[in-house]
Amino acid sequence: MSAADFSVLIERAERVLAQLEAWLPAAPPEIDWSAHAYRWRKRGTRGWLDAVRHVARIDMADLQHIERQKGIIDRNTLQFLQKKPANNVLMTGARGTGKSSLVKAMLAAYGDQGLRLIEVDKSDLGDLADIVELVAARPERYIVFCDDLSFEEGEAGYKALKSVLDGSVSASGDNVLIYATSNRRHLMPEYMSENLQAKHQADGEIHPGETVEEKISLSERFGLWLSFHPFKQDDYLDIVYHWLEELNCPADQIEASRTEALQWALERGSRSGRVAYQFARDWAARHV
């Protein structure tokens, strides 16, 4: 082969390589281990921890009228930080009552002590084992956070989460816990027809059918269940007044907000912490 033919061959090979590089996904960026919070990102089949630059901060004092839930999750998180036995947590109940905010409050309280947060979408739950392996050698303590978690019949993430809760997390190290929130106690839709599968024993005992047992089996893998309930009217108003104080509203304006705050909740059909916060922002913008 002449030198000219060899040069042509090299040039063609370089063009082919350039075309291949255009089709191949870019390498994931280096992980910034100094960050306190991350999101699990996917590009094709590759996943990586993407550092959150501006973490939405909320303090424990901002969460009103969920003292029992705050105490339990605070104790569990402290045990985790101190390398004592701790449980995965499932928080269920009414929307806007502080489930997700409570997890963020844990990061605000203990981020300086080595606590870290990794947010994972439901569609990426199949990567949990990879995430656990990725952080296994790190000295920090990681909460994997799955927000608004629920499954429909036949979803692959359901069985993936089951296996991780009982298998990969415990087998790969003790520096990872899973905190999940959901509006469904058992994370899956429940139908009246499923109750017809229940068996009545001669001694009076009732045994649920296989479908019900399967649905319960996932939520049972969480060591702690925390339930959140809609707020009473006075509790809702307390939360409104708290946020108005935080937004620097004068005392007379806070007192004058009561009627509008109740109307706001009535129109929304909910007396929740989220609704109270949204009203306070609107009121403060118009009166401060």
Secondary structure, 3 states (H helix, E strand, C coil): CCHHHHHHHHHHHHHHHHHHHHHCCCCCCCCCCCCCEEEEEEECCEEEEEECCCCCCCCHHHCCCCHHHHHHHHHHHHHHHCCCCCCCEEEEECCCCCHHHHHHHHHHHHHHHCEEEEECCHHHHHHHHHHHHHHCCCCCEEEEEECCCCCCCCCHHHHHHHHHHHHHHHHHCCCEEEEEEECCCCCCCCCHHHHHHCEECCCCCEECCHHHHHHHHHHCCCCEEEEECCCCHHHHHHHHHHHHHHCCCCHHHHHHCHHHHHHHHHHHCCCCHHHHHHHHHHHHHHHC
